[in-house]
Amino acid sequence: MGFLEQLLGKSEYKTCEMEINFAMEEGDEESGYIIAEIFGEEVIGWNKYIHALCSFKEDSELWDYDYTYVELIKTANRFPEVTIPVLFQLKGGKVTDMRVDFITYSNRVNDESFAELRVKAFHVMNIKSAFDRRSKEPRL
């Protein structure tokens, strides 16, 4: 994106393949949500970590089945190498919105339940790499 687009505040979109981990605290099976930890290296100039609160769509048949979140975690754990596409909307070089492609992920792990998820809230964090690119030595 050029300087003029940044100055005028035009939006830019970028899709990235990112790693994903689903988590749930013990005892939260009936909470109605699941946490998606999404992370990637050098996404939009930084390493990103996204903490996303997810639930099933309200019109989903799975909406009332609390145990399904536990099953989602088990399925995802069988495919730790599978990535998920994430579409970022940027304005002035900053993330203003994000869309997670659960349908593609659902197809990749062969479980239709993931396609019923939606992100309710998210927080995007920039993180430093554990390694300095020039020396390949861990940062202290």
Secondary structure, 3 states (H helix, E strand, C coil): CCHHHHHHCCEEEEEEEEEEEEECCCCCCCCCCEEEEEEEEEECCEEEEEEEEEEECCCCCCCCCCHHHHHHHHHHHHCCCCEEEEEEEEECCEEEEEEECHHHHHHHHCCHHHHHEEEEEEEEEEECCCECCCCCCECC
